[in-house]
Structure formats: C-alpha cells, structure tokens
Amino acid sequence: MMRIALVFGCLLIATVAHAQEGPYVVGAGALDVVRVDHAEVAGSLAAPGQGEAPGGSLRLGTAFGDRWGVELEYAWSGDIDAAGRFSSVLQAAPTTAFTSFASYSVVSLFTSRAEQHQSHLAPVLWVRQRLGDSSDIAYLGGLAFTRVVTDSTFSFGPLLAIPELGIPARVPIRQETRTVEYGIQPLVGVEGRIGLTEKLRIVGGLRLQGLADGWVLRPSVGLGWFF
C-alpha cells in the first residue's frame, strides 16, 4: 500500500512540475454513511461498522491540461458502535443443598460491543466541466487503499441470584479483541468547486466507496487553496 502511494506521490510531483495550472490542497469535513451485509437478531444488530459517523479528509492535487487532473486523498471516520445484550434464566425449586432458601435463579448474561473506524489513502483521476471562470464540476474515480480497525468486547457471566439473601454472586468472563483489515476498493464521486477569491474555493461533493461487504457514502464540504 505504502509503495503504491509513494509511486503515486512521485507521479503527482512530476505532474505538478509540468502542469498548466498550480496544485491545490483541500481540507474537508464529511459524514460517513456505512452500510454492510448483516443479520438482525433479538437484542442486537449484528453489523459492526454499520451506521453513520463524522469524518474528514485532506487532499493534494493538480490539473494537467484544461480538463484533467489527479488527486491524492487521505480520509478518516469516527467510531461506529454496535452493541447487544442477551440473557437466559433458569429457575429452580429448593433442593437439599438449598434447604434454607425458598428458590434460586441462575441468569446467564451475554453482552457484546464493537467499535469500528476506517481510513483510506486514495489516488484518483478527475475530469472537470467548467461552469465559469472560477467554478466547475469534477467527476472522479480511483482506488481506495483502506484500513479498517474493529475493537470488540465480549462478556459472559452466570449470575446466581438468591432473592432471600439479596446477594447475587457473579462470575464474569470478559474478552477484548482488535482486528485490522486492509483492502483495495473502487471509489467514484462528483464535486463542485466555487471560487470565493482568486485562490480560495468552497469544495463540496459526494463520494461512493466500496467495501468488502458493503459501501460507504461520504458527503463532504470544505475549503480549497488553489496555488
């Protein structure tokens, strides 16, 4: 991944050196809308990573010729949570071991929680349609080199509840795991650029990125400085 990004960065620098227009940088805020394959079960949505989260991006690009250009984007998103809670109850009548108690219950509790956030480095190629001297629409496509981090917590514990004593005894079991996944996914989008001054522009757009088991829709708006 880093080798490809380095090669693209070198090509970007070489393109800037021969470009008819200067390079640009853009900083933008975004909202990631993530949808993945999932199954709904009682008490939980078994789809870690599905939801909405704020994010952002930094972009460096340049035009070559009057219509075409290249760009390198680094984007990230906040945490998306998924949680669930399940329980089972076994109630029993008194036995010889519990002769002094009227009844007891054994409750098994299972809880799960997952937090997931994503980031990617994406080289893209764009073609633009001019709307005036300082405004245009760009249509873009490329590849996103993704990194997805998922922090999961699972806990399971039997709870021996004796109402007459009012002292439940719990023996919890807890496990925490972190998984990191890398991938290469297609990326397409459209964005508009509106000039505020000679060099400062508002940049807003919509990008759609594939995932291994779903997709990310990322509307964004930010400011760009065009040298």
C-alpha positions in Angstrom: 0.0 0.0 0.0 2.7 2.5 1.0 4.8 1.7 -2.1 1.9 2.4 -4.4 1.1 5.6 -2.5 4.8 6.6 -2.8 4.8 5.9 -6.5 1.6 7.9 -7.0 3.1 10.8 -4.9 6.2 10.9 -7.2 4.0 10.9 -10.2 1.9 13.7 -8.7 5.0 15.8 -8.0 6.2 15.3 -11.6 2.7 16.3 -12.9 2.7 19.4 -10.8 6.1 20.4 -12.3 4.6 20.3 -15.8 1.0 21.4 -15.1 -0.5 24.4 -16.8 -2.3 25.3 -13.5 -0.9 25.2 -10.0 -1.5 22.5 -7.4 -4.2 22.7 -4.7 -4.9 21.5 -1.2 -8.3 20.8 0.3 -9.4 20.2 3.8 -13.0 18.9 4.2 -15.4 17.7 6.9 -17.5 14.7 6.0 -20.3 12.3 7.2 -19.7 8.6 6.5 -22.8 6.6 5.9 -21.8 3.0 6.0 -24.0 0.0 5.0 -22.8 -3.6 5.2 -24.2 -7.1 4.9 -25.7 -8.1 8.3 -28.3 -10.2 10.1 -30.7 -8.8 12.7 -31.1 -10.8 15.8 -33.0 -10.2 19.0 -31.4 -7.6 21.2 -28.7 -6.6 18.8 -27.9 -5.5 15.3 -25.1 -7.9 14.3 -23.4 -5.5 12.0 -20.3 -3.9 13.5 -19.3 -1.0 11.3 -22.8 -0.1 10.0 -24.1 3.4 10.8 -23.1 7.0 10.5 -20.0 8.8 11.8 -18.4 12.2 11.2 -15.1 12.3 9.5 -12.7 14.4 7.4 -10.2 14.4 4.6 -7.1 16.1 3.3 -6.4 16.2 -0.4 -3.5 17.2 -2.6 -4.0 17.5 -6.4 -3.3 19.3 -9.6 -4.7 19.8 -13.0 -2.9 18.8 -16.2 -4.3 20.3 -19.4 -7.6 22.2 -19.3 -9.9 19.3 -18.2 -8.0 16.5 -16.5 -6.3 16.3 -13.1 -5.1 13.9 -10.4 -5.5 13.9 -6.6 -4.3 12.0 -3.6 -6.8 11.9 -0.7 -6.4 10.8 2.9 -9.7 10.3 4.6 -10.8 9.0 8.0 -14.0 8.5 10.0 -15.1 8.4 13.6 -16.2 5.3 15.6 -19.3 3.5 14.6 -20.7 1.4 17.5 -22.7 -1.8 17.6 -23.9 -3.4 20.9 -26.1 -6.2 22.0 -27.3 -7.9 25.2 -28.8 -11.3 25.7 -29.9 -13.3 28.8 -31.3 -16.7 29.8 -32.9 -17.6 33.1 -33.1 -20.9 34.9 -35.3 -21.0 37.9 -35.4 -24.0 40.3 -37.2 -25.2 43.4 -35.5 -25.9 46.7 -33.2 -28.9 46.9 -31.3 -30.4 49.7 -28.4 -28.0 49.0 -30.7 -25.1 49.4 -33.0 -26.2 52.2 -32.8 -22.7 53.9 -33.9 -20.9 50.7 -37.3 -20.7 49.1 -35.9 -20.6 45.5 -32.9 -19.5 43.4 -32.3 -18.4 39.8 -29.3 -18.8 37.6 -29.1 -16.0 35.0 -26.7 -16.1 32.1 -25.8 -12.7 30.6 -24.1 -12.1 27.3 -23.1 -8.7 26.1 -21.2 -7.6 23.0 -19.9 -4.3 21.8 -17.9 -3.3 18.8 -16.4 0.0 17.7 -15.1 0.4 14.2 -13.4 3.2 12.4 -12.0 3.4 8.9 -9.3 5.3 7.0 -8.1 5.2 3.4 -5.5 6.6 1.0 -7.0 7.1 -2.4 -5.3 8.2 -5.7 -8.0 9.5 -8.1 -8.2 10.8 -11.6 -10.8 13.5 -12.4 -12.2 15.3 -15.3 -14.0 18.6 -15.0 -16.7 20.7 -16.6 -16.2 24.4 -16.3 -19.2 26.5 -15.2 -17.4 29.8 -15.3 -14.1 31.5 -14.7 -14.0 30.3 -11.0 -16.5 27.4 -10.8 -16.5 23.9 -12.1 -17.8 20.4 -11.6 -15.4 17.5 -11.3 -16.2 13.8 -11.9 -13.7 11.5 -10.3 -12.7 7.8 -10.0 -9.9 5.8 -8.4 -8.9 3.3 -5.9 -9.1 3.5 -2.1 -6.5 1.7 -0.1 -8.5 1.0 3.1 -7.6 0.3 6.7 -10.5 -0.9 9.0 -9.9 -1.2 12.7 -12.5 -3.0 14.9 -12.3 -3.2 18.7 -14.7 -5.8 20.1 -15.6 -6.6 23.7 -17.5 -9.8 24.7 -18.6 -10.6 28.2 -20.4 -13.7 29.6 -21.2 -14.3 33.2 -23.5 -16.6 35.2 -25.3 -14.7 37.9 -26.5 -16.8 40.9 -29.5 -14.8 42.3 -30.9 -15.8 45.7 -33.7 -13.3 46.4 -33.9 -14.2 50.1 -30.3 -13.2 50.7 -30.3 -10.3 48.2 -26.6 -11.0 47.4 -26.1 -12.2 43.8 -22.7 -13.8 43.1 -21.4 -13.1 39.6 -18.5 -14.7 37.8 -18.0 -12.7 34.6 -15.8 -13.7 31.7 -14.5 -10.8 29.5 -12.6 -10.8 26.3 -11.3 -7.9 24.2 -10.0 -8.2 20.7 -8.7 -5.8 18.0 -8.8 -6.7 14.3 -7.1 -4.7 11.5 -8.2 -5.3 7.9 -6.6 -3.9 4.7 -8.2 -3.8 1.3 -8.3 -2.1 -2.1 -11.8 -0.8 -3.2 -13.2 1.3 -6.1 -14.0 4.9 -5.5 -16.2 7.3 -7.6 -17.6 10.7 -6.9 -18.6 14.1 -8.1 -17.8 17.5 -6.5 -18.4 21.2 -7.2 -15.8 24.0 -6.7 -17.0 27.6 -6.3 -14.5 30.4 -6.1 -14.6 32.8 -3.2 -11.4 34.7 -4.1 -8.7 34.2 -6.7 -7.3 31.2 -4.8 -9.8 30.2 -2.2 -12.7 28.0 -3.2 -15.6 26.1 -1.5 -15.4 22.4 -2.4 -18.4 20.2 -1.8 -19.2 16.8 -3.1 -20.3 13.2 -2.8 -18.1 10.1 -2.9 -19.1 6.5 -3.0 -16.5 3.9 -1.9 -16.8 0.1 -2.0 -16.2 -2.2 1.0 -15.6 -5.9 1.2 -19.2 -6.4 2.3 -20.9 -3.1 1.6 -20.3 0.5 0.7 -19.6 4.0 2.2 -21.4 7.1 1.0 -19.4 10.2 2.0 -20.9 13.7 1.5 -18.4 16.4 2.3 -17.8 20.1 2.2 -14.6 22.1 2.8 -12.2 24.8 1.7 -9.5 24.5 -1.0 -6.5 26.7 -1.7 -5.5 26.7 -5.4 -2.0 28.0 -6.0 
